[in-house]
Amino acid sequence: MRDLVVLLVSFGMLALATAASVQCAWVLWVEAPAGSKQWSVATWVHPPRFTAKEHCEAARTTMNAMKAIDGRMHSLVSEANDAYSCLPDTVDPCKPKGE
């Protein structure tokens, strides 16, 4: 019985370690103008890197809402037809696929 408990605890610790290693940072990118394939990190958002996808998505939503609320805001922040995307920090949309 004791061996079973040790085995189950070991598997639990392994699962937690695996889950932690899967987590990554998320980066808010902007494609300006949308469809141009000209990507850059949204450096006017501080920080442009997030520890959770949900936080990055919230920043993306906020940027889109700011453009919708005040049409003049796009001249201060970005062009009106920019596209914001949240991508894992392991993905660089500037590089061609396959690199």
Residue pairs with C-beta under 8 A, 6 or more apart in sequence:
23 51
24 88
24 89
24 90
25 49
25 50
25 51
25 88
25 89
26 49
26 50
26 51
26 52
26 53
26 55
26 56
26 86
26 87
26 88
26 89
27 41
27 48
27 49
27 50
27 56
27 86
27 87
27 88
27 89
28 41
28 42
28 45
28 48
28 49
28 50
28 56
28 59
28 60
28 63
28 84
28 85
28 86
29 39
29 40
29 41
29 42
29 84
29 85
29 86
29 87
29 93
30 39
30 40
30 41
30 42
30 78
30 82
30 83
30 84
30 85
31 37
31 38
31 39
31 82
31 83
31 84
31 85
31 93
32 38
32 40
32 78
32 79
32 82
32 83
33 79
33 81
33 82
33 83
34 81
34 82
34 83
35 83
37 93
39 93
39 94
40 94
41 48
42 48
42 59
42 63
42 78
42 84
44 77
44 78
45 59
45 63
49 89
50 56
50 59
50 86
53 86
56 86
57 86
59 86
60 84
60 85
60 86
63 77
63 78
63 84
64 84
66 73
66 77
67 73
67 74
67 77
67 78
67 80
67 82
71 80
74 80
74 82
85 93
87 93
